Amino acid sequence: MSSQNVNPATVVVNSANSRKAKDTTATKKDSVSVKKRLQQELMGLMMSAEKGVSAFPEGDNLFHWVGTIEGPKDTVYEGLKYRLTLEFSSAYPYEPPTVRFHTPCFHPNVDEHGNICLDILKEKWSALYEVRTILLSIQSLLGEPNNESPLNVQAADMWSSQAVYKKHLLNHYEKHAKSTL
């Protein structure tokens, strides 16, 4: 694991009492620093010129965001819009957020519960990534799936025939997705 992914608040302490006191202090301090980081990311996202991606905290809860991704141009997803949920822990940015599609998404790397198979949300996570990076990566994944690691085998099998895939995708979107937007 690279050094930017090591949470400085998780240093091992010998005494159980001092560990408990340090954990309480670290949790409060971490929560404040995570909120500050998320506020900075929100401002950066609002000021960015990125097209087709957005995200905002749900209500006053900075640890729960709702994001929107538009399908990339010149792909079968062009013209489609998807909502996602992003859940941040007090260990963010040292741990990735939990990101799921709220809008049902027919895709090789998305399962029926909205879970996403994307390496930067798992083993390739870096504390240098931010919400904008995550959203752009997921948007890119829509048009360029990793069929070597599918969560949806049916979608992966259909991907090679874009005309058949698009027909199924649009039918799926009409049936399941429009009501969630």
Disulfide bonds with the S-S distance in Angstrom:
none
